Amino acid sequence: MADNLQISKLSDTPDDGGQNLEMFARDSNEKLQAMGRSLMSALYMLVRSVKMYDPDNNVFEKPLAQLQETMNQVIRKDGKLDLMGVKQSFYLNGMLIKVDMNALDNVKYLLTEMRAKDVGGLSMMRSVTIPELKNFIWIFSKEQSDNADEDGLAGKKLISMKLAKWSKLKDKLENEKDESDAKLDRKKYALTCYGRAIFFIKKYMESLRLGKPLNTSKALRIIQDFVDISMDHRTHFLGLTTTRVDSDYLSYHQVNTCLMAIVVGNELGLTKPQLRDLGYISLFHDAGMGTVPDEVLSKRGALSTEERAMINRAPLIAVRNILREKAINRGTLIRLVTTFEHKVEYGTAVRDGQGNIQMIIPKANLGLYAKIIAMCATYDALTAKRPFRDSYGPEVALMLMWTEMRNKFDPELLKVFMRVMAIQPIKVLTRRQQSMSIGLL
C-alpha cells in the first residue's frame, strides 16, 4: 500500500507549445489595428494586380512601398510580424484584424487566393525589402502554377519572410476543433453518468422503502465510468457535485460523496480496482437513511428520542442490506466494516483553555476508505441546503471541518482533502506518512 501512496503534482497548463486557437485572442490595439487594415488593403491590391501585370511593372511601385512601410512599422512596434488567415478572418500578431463591411469581400478574395497557393500566412522578425516583396507577390501571378515552399518559389526565395503552409495550418485547426469537441463530449458524458447514478440511487431508495432492495452490483458499471472520467477531468468531475436538488438531498448526497471519494482516493494513489471499491462503497454509504421517514429527515426542530434512534439505526440497516445481497467474502467484509466505520469519529479532541483544539488522540484504527468517506460525506452535507439551515459555502465548510469538527477526521487526510477541494493537487504527505491501511486488505 505504501507504494501506491505517491501523490504527484499536476499541471494546469496543457503542453501544446502555446500553439492553439488561444494565440489568436490577444486584446485589441488600435494602432496595430490600423496597421493591420493597411496591410490587408495593400496585399489585396497587389494580389489582384499581379493577375494582370508582371511584378516588375511600375504599377507595383507605390503599393509595394506602402506594404514595405506597413510591415516594417509592425516589426518596429512588436518585434515581429505574424499574419495568419483563420476561418474567414486575418490575425496580426495574435490580434483579430477588424474590417468594415465593405472590406469583407476583399478579405474573402485574399484568403481564397492565398489558400489556392497553399499559403496560410507569413511571419518575419526583421525588416523586409522591396525585392523580397516582389518575390512574394510572384507566388500569386497568373503565370505561376507551382505552390511555394516555406521560403518561397524556386529562384525567387524569401530571405526574412517565412510562409505558413495552409495545408498544415488547416490540419492543425481541424485537430484542435476535434479536441475541443472531444472535451465537450467527455463533459456531456460525465454529466450523463452523473444523471444515471442519481436515477439508480433513487430507484434503490424506493426499493428499500418497499423492503425489496435492488442488487447494488448493477451500479458497478457507473462506478467504473466515474473512475475513468476522474482520471482526466478532475476539475469538471468535482464540479458535478454542485449539481443538486434540495428536495432530493439523500440521492444527490450519496452520488456526490462517491465522486469526491474517488477523486481523493485518486490523489492518494489508489489503484483503479481500489477506486472502484471505494466508489462502490461510498455510493451506498448512507443508504440506510432511506428507511427513515421523510418527515424526520426534513424536521426543522430537535429530534425526539425515538427519531434520534431511527437515525442511529440507519448504518445498521445499511449493513443488514449488504448481508442480504450475497455470500460473505473479502469484498463484502470491507463494505460492511467501512459502512459502519465512516460514522465513527477519528479521535478525541484535546483543547486548551480557550476551547481551541491542540491535538487529536485517535480512538480506533479506522480503515482508509471509511476515513475518506467521512470527510466527503461531511463536506457535501455542509454545502447542501437542509430544512433546518442554509447551505455553507465551500470555504466555510472547509473551515468548520478544520476547526470545530477536526476531531472527526484523520488530520493528514484532511489536509489532502482540503487541497483537493481547493483544486490545488500537490504533495502533502511525508515519506514516513505514506503507509496507510485500508482495513482488511
For each residue, the residues with C-beta under 8 A, 3 or more apart:
1: 4 5 435 436 437 438 441
2: 5 434 435
3: 6
4: 1 268 269 270 271 274
5: 1 2 268 269 429 434 435 436
6: 3 269 434
7: 267 268 269 416 425 426 427 428 429
8: 425 427
9: 425 426 427
10: 234 425
11: 14 15
12:
13:
14: 11
15: 11
16: 19 20
17:
18: 23
19: 16 23 172
20: 16 23 176
21: 24 25 86 173 176
22: 25
23: 18 19 20 26 94
24: 21 84 86 91 94 95 96
25: 21 22 94
26: 23 29 93 94 95
27: 95
28: 33 95 96 98
29: 26 32 33 95
30: 33 34
31: 34 35 77
32: 29 35 36 74 77 78 92 93 95
33: 28 29 30 36 37 95 97 98
34: 30 31 37 38
35: 31 32 38 39 70 73 74 77 92
36: 32 33 39 40 90 92 95 97
37: 33 34 40 41 97 98 99 103
38: 34 35 41 42 66 70
39: 35 36 42 43 67 70 71 74 83 92 97
40: 36 37 43 44 90 97 99 103 106 107 110
41: 37 38 44 45 103 106
42: 38 39 45 46 63 66 67 70
43: 39 40 46 47 67 110
44: 40 41 47 48 106 107 109 110
45: 41 42 48 49 63
46: 42 43 49 50 60 63 64 67 137
47: 43 44 50 51 109 110 113 114 137 140
48: 44 45 51 52 109
49: 45 46 52 53 59 60 63
50: 46 47 53 55 60 137 138 140 141 142
51: 47 48 140 141 142
52: 48 49 142
53: 49 50 57 59 60
54: 57 141
55: 50 60 134 137 138 141
56: 60 134
57: 53 54 60
58: 61
59: 49 53 63
60: 46 49 50 53 55 56 57 63 64 134 137
61: 58 64 65
62: 65 66
63: 42 45 46 49 59 60 66 67
64: 46 60 61 67 68 130 133 134 137
65: 61 62 68 69 130
66: 38 42 62 63 69 70
67: 39 42 43 46 63 64 70 71 133
68: 64 65 71 72 128 129 130 133
69: 65 66 72 73
70: 35 38 39 42 66 67 73 74
71: 39 67 68 74 75 81 124 127 128
72: 68 69 75 76 127 128
73: 35 69 70 76 77
74: 32 35 39 70 71 77 78 81 92 93
75: 71 72 78 79 80 81 124 125 126 127
76: 72 73
77: 31 32 35 73 74
78: 32 74 75 81 93
79: 75 125
80: 75 93 123 124 125
81: 71 74 75 78 92 93 122 123 124 125
82: 91 92 93 94 121 122 123
83: 39 90 91 92 121 122 123
84: 24 90 91 120 121 164 169
85: 89 90 91 110 111 114 115 120 121 166 169
86: 21 24 89 90 91 169 173
87:
88: 107 108 111
89: 85 86 96 97 107
90: 36 40 83 84 85 86 96 97 107 110 111
91: 24 82 83 84 85 86 94 95 96 97
92: 32 35 36 39 74 81 82 83 95 97
93: 26 32 74 78 80 81 82
94: 23 24 25 26 82 91
95: 24 26 27 28 29 32 33 36 91 92
96: 24 28 89 90 91
97: 33 36 37 39 40 89 90 91 92
98: 28 33 37
99: 37 40 103 104 106 107
100: 103 104
101: 104
102: 105
103: 37 40 41 99 100 106 107
104: 99 100 101 107 108
105: 102 108 109
106: 40 41 44 99 103 109 110
107: 40 44 88 89 90 99 103 104 110 111
108: 88 104 105 111 112
109: 44 47 48 105 106 112 113
110: 40 43 44 47 85 90 106 107 113 114
111: 85 88 90 107 108 114 115
112: 108 109 115 116
113: 47 109 110 116 117 140
114: 47 85 110 111 117 119 120 121 140 166
115: 85 111 112 118 119 120 166
116: 112 113
117: 113 114 139 140 144 147 148
118: 115 147 148 165 166 167
119: 114 115 122 139 148 163 164 165 166
120: 84 85 114 115 163 164 165 166 167 168 169 170
121: 82 83 84 85 114 163 164 169
122: 81 82 83 119 136 161 162 163 164
123: 80 81 82 83 161 162 164
124: 71 75 80 81 128 160 161 162
125: 75 79 80 81 160
126: 75 160
127: 71 72 75 160
128: 68 71 72 124 132 133 160 161
129: 68 132 133 159 160
130: 64 65 68 133 134
131: 134 135
132: 128 129 135 136 158 159 160 161
133: 64 67 68 128 129 130 136 137
134: 55 56 60 64 130 131 137 138 156
135: 131 132 138 139 152 153 156 157 158
136: 122 132 133 139 152 158 161
137: 46 47 50 55 60 64 133 134 140 141
138: 50 55 134 135 141 144 153 156
139: 117 119 135 136 144 147 148 152 153
140: 47 50 51 113 114 117 137 144
141: 50 51 54 55 137 138 144
142: 50 51 52
143:
144: 117 138 139 140 141 153
145:
146: 153 154
147: 117 118 139
148: 117 118 119 139 152 153 163
149: 152 153 163
150: 162 163 164 165
151: 157 158 162 163
152: 135 136 139 148 149 156 157 158 161 163
153: 135 138 139 144 146 148 149 156 157
154: 146 157
155:
156: 134 135 138 152 153
157: 135 151 152 153 154
158: 132 135 136 151 152 161 162 163
159: 129 132
160: 124 125 126 127 128 129 132
161: 122 123 124 128 132 136 152 158
162: 122 123 124 150 151 158
163: 119 120 121 122 148 149 150 151 152 158
164: 84 119 120 121 122 123 150 168 169
165: 118 119 120 150 168 169
166: 85 114 115 118 119 120 169 170
167: 118 120 170 171
168: 120 164 165 171 172
169: 84 85 86 120 121 164 165 166 172 173
170: 120 166 167 173 174
171: 167 168 174 175
172: 19 168 169 175 176
173: 21 86 169 170 176 177
174: 170 171 177 178
175: 171 172 178 179
176: 20 21 172 173 179 180
177: 173 174 180 181
178: 174 175 181 182
179: 175 176 182 183
180: 176 177 183 184
181: 177 178 184 185
182: 178 179 185 186
183: 179 180 186 187
184: 180 181 187 188
185: 181 182 188 189
186: 182 183 189 190 229 232 233
187: 183 184 190 191 233 236
188: 184 185 191 192
189: 185 186 192 193 225 229
190: 186 187 193 194 229 233 236 237 240
191: 187 188 194 195 240 243
192: 188 189 195 196
193: 189 190 196 197 222 225 226 229
194: 190 191 197 198 240 243 255 259
195: 191 192 198 199
196: 192 193 199 200 222
197: 193 194 200 201 219 222 226 255 258 283
198: 194 195 201 202 248 251 252 255
199: 195 196 202 203
200: 196 197 203 204 218 219 222
201: 197 198 204 205 251 254 255 283
202: 198 199 205 206 248 251
203: 199 200 206 207 214
204: 200 201 207 208 213 214 216 219 284 287 290
205: 201 202 208 209 250 251 287 290
206: 202 203 209 210
207: 203 204 210 212 213 214
208: 204 205 211 213 287 290 291 321
209: 205 206 290 291
210: 206 207
211: 208
212: 207
213: 204 207 208 216 321 324 325
214: 203 204 207 218
215: 218 325
216: 204 213 219 280 283 284 325
217: 220 325
218: 200 214 215 221
219: 197 200 204 216 222 223 280 283 284
220: 217 223 224 276 280
221: 218 224 225
222: 193 196 197 200 219 225 226 283
223: 219 220 226 227 258 276 279 280 283
224: 220 221 227 228 276
225: 189 193 221 222 228 229
226: 193 197 222 223 229 230 237 258 259 262 279
227: 223 224 230 231 262 266 272 275 276 279
228: 224 225 231 232
229: 186 189 190 193 225 226 232 233 237
230: 226 227 233 234 237 259 262 263 266 275
231: 227 228 234 266
232: 186 228 229
233: 186 187 190 229 230 236 237
234: 10 230 231 237 238 263 266 423 425
235: 238 239 423
236: 187 190 233 239 240
237: 190 226 229 230 233 234 240 259 263
238: 234 235 241 259 260 263 420 421 423
239: 235 236 242
240: 190 191 194 236 237 243 256 259
241: 238 244 256 259 260 380
242: 239
243: 191 194 240 252
244: 241 248 249 252 256 384
245: 248 249 252
246: 249 384 385
247:
248: 198 202 244 245 251 252
249: 244 245 246 252 253 297 384 386
250: 205 253 254 286 289 290 297
251: 198 201 202 205 248 254 255
252: 198 243 244 245 248 249 255 256 384
253: 249 250 256 257 286 377 380 381 384
254: 201 250 251 257 258 282 283 284 285 286 287
255: 194 197 198 201 251 252 258 259 283
256: 240 241 244 252 253 259 260 376 380
257: 253 254 260 261 282 283 285 286 373 376 377 380
258: 197 223 226 254 255 261 262 279 282 283
259: 194 226 230 237 238 240 241 255 256 262 263
260: 238 241 256 257 263 264 376 379 380 421
261: 257 258 264 265 278 279 282 369 372 373 376
262: 226 227 230 258 259 265 266 275 278 279 282
263: 230 234 237 238 259 260 266 267 420
264: 260 261 267 268 372 375 376 413 416 417 420
265: 261 262 268 270 274 275 278 279 372
266: 227 230 231 234 262 263 269 270 275
267: 7 263 264 416 420 425
268: 4 5 7 264 265 368 372 413 416 436
269: 4 5 6 7 266
270: 4 265 266 274 275 278
271: 4 274 275
272: 227 275 276
273: 276 277
274: 4 265 270 271 277 278 438
275: 227 230 262 265 266 270 271 272 278 279
276: 220 223 224 227 272 273 279 280
277: 273 274 280 281 331 334 369
278: 261 262 265 270 274 275 281 282 369 372 373
279: 223 226 227 258 261 262 265 275 276 282 283
280: 216 219 220 223 276 277 283 284 335
281: 277 278 284 285 334 335 338 339 369 373
282: 254 257 258 261 262 278 279 285 369 372 373 376 377
283: 197 201 216 219 222 223 254 255 257 258 279 280
284: 204 216 219 254 280 281 287 318 339
285: 254 257 281 282 318 338 339 342 373 377
286: 250 253 254 257 289 314 318 377
287: 204 205 208 254 284 290 317 318 321
288: 291 292 313 314 315 316 317 318 319 321
289: 250 286 292 297 311 314
290: 204 205 208 209 250 287
291: 208 209 288 314 317
292: 288 289 296 297 310 311 314
293: 296 297 310
294: 297 298
295: 298 299
296: 292 293 299 303 307 310 311
297: 249 250 289 292 293 294 387
298: 294 295 387
299: 295 296 303 307 387 388
300: 387 388
301: 388
302:
303: 296 299 307 308 311
304: 307 308
305: 308 309
306: 309 310
307: 296 299 303 304 310 311
308: 303 304 305 311 312
309: 305 306 312 313
310: 292 293 296 306 307 313 314
311: 289 292 296 303 307 308 314
312: 308 309 315
313: 288 309 310 316 317
314: 286 288 289 291 292 310 311 317 318
315: 288 312 318 319 339 340 343
316: 288 313 319 320 340
317: 287 288 291 313 314 320 321
318: 284 285 286 287 288 314 315 321 322 339
319: 288 315 316 322 323 336 339 340
320: 316 317 323 324
321: 208 213 287 288 317 318 324 325
322: 318 319 325 332 335 336 339
323: 319 320 328 332 336
324: 213 320 321
325: 213 215 216 217 321 322 332
326: 329 332
327: 332
328: 323 332 333
329: 326 332 333
330: 333 334 440
331: 277 334 335
332: 322 323 325 326 327 328 329 335 336
333: 328 329 330 336 337 440
334: 277 281 330 331 337 338 367 369 438 439 440 441
335: 280 281 322 331 332 338 339
336: 319 322 323 332 333 339 340
337: 333 334 340 341 367 370 439 440
338: 281 285 334 335 341 342 367 369 370 373 439
339: 281 284 285 315 318 319 322 335 336 342
340: 315 316 319 336 337 343 344
341: 337 338 344 364 366 367 370 439
342: 285 338 339 369 370 371 373 374 377
343: 315 340 374
344: 340 341 363 364 366 370
345: 348 363 407 408
346: 360 362 363 366 371 374 407 408 409 410
347: 360 361 362 363 407
348: 345 360 361 363 407
349: 357 359 360 406 407
350: 357 358 359 360 361
351: 354 355 356 357 358
352: 355 356 358
353:
354: 351
355: 351 352
356: 351 352
357: 349 350 351 360 403 406 407
358: 350 351 352
359: 349 350
360: 346 347 348 349 350 357 406 407 411
361: 347 348 350
362: 346 347 365
363: 344 345 346 347 348
364: 341 344
365: 362 437
366: 341 344 346 370 371 410 439
367: 334 337 338 341 370 371 437 438 439 440
368: 268 371 372 413 436 437 438 439
369: 261 277 278 281 282 334 338 342 372 373 438 439
370: 337 338 341 342 344 366 367 373 374 439
371: 342 346 366 367 368 374 375 409 410 413
372: 261 264 265 268 278 282 368 369 375 376 413 417
373: 257 261 278 281 282 285 338 342 369 370 376 377
374: 342 343 346 370 371 377 378 408 409
375: 264 371 372 378 379 401 409 413 414 417
376: 256 257 260 261 264 282 372 373 379 380 417
377: 253 257 282 285 286 342 373 374 380 381
378: 374 375 381 382 401 405 408 409
379: 260 375 376 382 383 397 398 401 417 421
380: 241 253 256 257 260 376 377 383 384
381: 253 377 378 384 386
382: 378 379 391 392 396 397 400 401
383: 379 380 391 392 393 394 397
384: 244 246 249 252 253 380 381 391
385: 246 389 390 391
386: 249 381 389 391
387: 297 298 299 300
388: 299 300 301
389: 385 386
390: 385
391: 382 383 384 385 386
392: 382 383 396 397 400
393: 383 396 397
394: 383 397 398 421
395: 398 399
396: 382 392 393 399 400
397: 379 382 383 392 393 394 400 401
398: 379 394 395 401 402 418 421 422
399: 395 396 402 403
400: 382 392 396 397 403 404 405
401: 375 378 379 382 397 398 405 406 408 409 414 417 418
402: 398 399 405 406 414 418
403: 357 399 400 406
404: 400
405: 378 400 401 402 408 409
406: 349 357 360 401 402 403 409 411 414
407: 345 346 347 348 349 357 360
408: 345 346 374 378 401 405
409: 346 371 374 375 378 401 405 406 413 414 417
410: 346 366 371 413 414
411: 360 406 414 415
412: 415 416 428 429 433
413: 264 268 368 371 372 375 409 410 416 417
414: 375 401 402 406 409 410 411 417 418
415: 411 412 418 419 428
416: 7 264 267 268 412 413 419 420 428 429
417: 264 372 375 376 379 401 409 413 414 420 421
418: 398 401 402 414 415 421 422
419: 415 416 422 424 425 426 428
420: 238 263 264 267 416 417 423 424 425
421: 238 260 379 394 398 417 418
422: 398 418 419
423: 234 235 238 420
424: 419 420
425: 7 8 9 10 234 267 419 420
426: 7 9 419
427: 7 8 9
428: 7 412 415 416 419
429: 5 7 412 416 433 434
430: 433 434
431: 434
432:
433: 412 429 430 436
434: 2 5 6 429 430 431
435: 1 2 5
436: 1 5 268 368 433
437: 1 365 367 368 441
438: 1 274 334 367 368 369 441
439: 334 337 338 341 366 367 368 369 370
440: 330 333 334 337 367
441: 1 334 437 438
